[in-house]
Amino acid sequence: MTDFFKSIKQGLEEAVDYSKGKHTKAIVHEFSSVDVKNIRTKMDMSQTEFASAFGISVSTLRHWERGDRVPHGPALVLLNVVDREPQAVLKALAR
């Protein structure tokens, strides 16, 4: 059994144990919901500027701000990071 396979197997076993409520060494990342309009307003950006800066369509941004939809997955992660460290994200994305 390769080290790579052992690592995958261990990760799967930890995930199964965690799903059963057992205490494991697994690291679980949970991201809180965000107020997208508040984040954008704090950054003093228009919808177009914010969408362009972070690779989000303006249409999607509008849906999030109206509450028709909520960000999830990688978008939620990005918005949490932007909320906490906006200048660091802008610097990292600068061309």
C-alpha positions, -999 to 999 in steps of 0.1 A, spaced: 0 0 0 15 33 -10 18 63 13 -6 82 -9 -33 54 -6 -27 52 32 -33 90 35 -65 88 15 -77 58 35 -70 76 68 -89 107 56 -119 86 46 -119 68 79 -117 101 98 -146 115 77 -167 85 84 -160 87 122 -167 124 122 -201 118 104 -210 93 132 -203 119 158 -170 104 170 -142 128 181 -114 126 155 -83 145 145 -102 157 114 -101 194 108 -135 208 99 -138 242 83 -171 259 88 -179 292 71 -205 316 83 -231 332 61 -222 367 50 -240 399 42 -226 404 7 -240 440 3 -224 450 36 -190 436 25 -193 455 -8 -204 487 9 -175 485 34 -151 483 5 -168 514 -11 -173 495 -44 -201 495 -69 -217 462 -78 -198 462 -111 -165 470 -94 -170 443 -67 -181 417 -92 -152 424 -115 -126 424 -87 -136 390 -74 -147 372 -106 -184 372 -98 -211 379 -123 -230 411 -116 -262 391 -119 -251 366 -92 -240 395 -70 -274 411 -73 -292 378 -64 -270 375 -33 -276 410 -22 -314 407 -27 -314 374 -8 -328 354 -37 -298 332 -35 -270 326 -10 -233 320 -18 -220 286 -10 -189 265 -16 -158 284 -29 -178 317 -33 -187 316 4 -151 309 14 -139 338 -8 -165 362 7 -156 352 42 -119 360 35 -128 392 17 -149 402 47 -120 396 71 -90 407 50 -102 427 20 -69 444 12 -50 411 14 -73 396 -11 -72 426 -34 -34 426 -32 -32 388 -40 -55 393 -70 -37 423 -84 -22 419 -118 
